[in-house]
Amino acid sequence: MTQYYSKTLGYKPLNEDQHVLLDLYCPVTRPANMENGTLPVIVYFHAGGMVVGSRKDFLPTWLIDRVIPLGYAFISADYRLLIPGTIHETLEDLKDLFKYLTTNEFICDHYTFKADLDRIAVSGSSAGGLCAYLSAIHCNPKPKVVLSIYGMGGDFFTEQLLAIKRDGITSVGKEIPSINPADLSGILYPSFKGLAKPISEFPFSRTSEDPKVKDGYGRGNIFYFLVQRGLYLDYYTGLHEPIGISETLREVPKSDKRTQDDFKRALPEHLHAIFPQLCVDSHWPPTIILHGVLDDIVPITESRHFSGLVKDSGVKVELIEVEGENHGFDVALDAEVKYGAQFDKIRDFIQEHL
């Protein structure tokens, strides 16, 4: 295992008492290739459906172990979660994180450094992949390369998010029966307006698979509920009235010829910029995606769709499809043994384009 120096920092205030935090990982000693007091930086965002998780959850140590020896710094950052806020507040955090990178010097045990603003990569797992896509769209300096690890947001206009599934869903092969909204009292619209403060971390250790366990008003089960009821995009965008945006999108006529443009026309123009698939053009950064073929939380069709958009824009993109694997496979105990070659390919792609 690679040795590294680490520390926790606050990159912006959350409220009067708390900050939104990041964990910094960097080489123990000053890298030989360090020029002008700067290091390339890999920014990483955690999983959790945008509603749970923290910077320490399901950390891809395989990625850290590969980029630290290259003389890169690695940052895993928290961000404000959905409810009571929306993706608009999360996006503010992503922008503020990149601003923090441009204005701060990082102090390690044996050296200090600043971020090389021409060599920033952005990455994330699941919902964190969505954050990575949004960073590529909105953040300054613009990331030079994107890594999505079974990331959300490759295609929001799918049955996975829009269809109403009254019989429940599966999550990593486990049946999640239909959740009673009464078990989520206090966190559903409009009741969540009474929630006192936004939160920027909700570790998976605080969640429960039992909907009746009130872990923060049932926060651990809210993602499943929103997917079951086809309401996720309402909470993502904040559009609940007069009818939710999910219902608006469900009304797009179903046919074999239905295209992304049909959904785009149904979506208010001011929301286009938070739907990554509507923002891909020739200026999109080189992108590499890792995704399990059997993923039942973020179907691999999302990454296939998104990689196709990037390719059609003339930008370098690689999609690594992993047969027989579901969501979260890369952090399993035997992942390094089984998929070290794929992880090496990701390292090489990042190194080539950073």
Secondary structure, DSSP 8 states (H G I E B T S, - for coil): ----EEEEEEEEESSSS-EEEEEEEE-SS--TT-BTTEEEEEEEE--STTTSB-TTTT--HHHHHHHGGGT-EEEEE----BTTB-HHHHHHHHHHHHHHHHH-EEE-SS-EEEEEEEEEEEEEETHHHHHHHHHHHH-SS--SEEEEES-S-S-SSSHHHHS--TT-EEETTEEE----GGGGTTTSTTGGGG--S--S-B-GGG--S-TTS-STTTHHHHHHHHHHHT-HHHHHH---SSS-HHHHHHTS---TT--HHHHHHHS-GGGGGG-GGGS--TT---EEEEEETT-SSS-HHHHHHHHHHHHHTT--EEEEEETT--TTGGGSTTHHHHHHHHHHHHHHHHHHH-
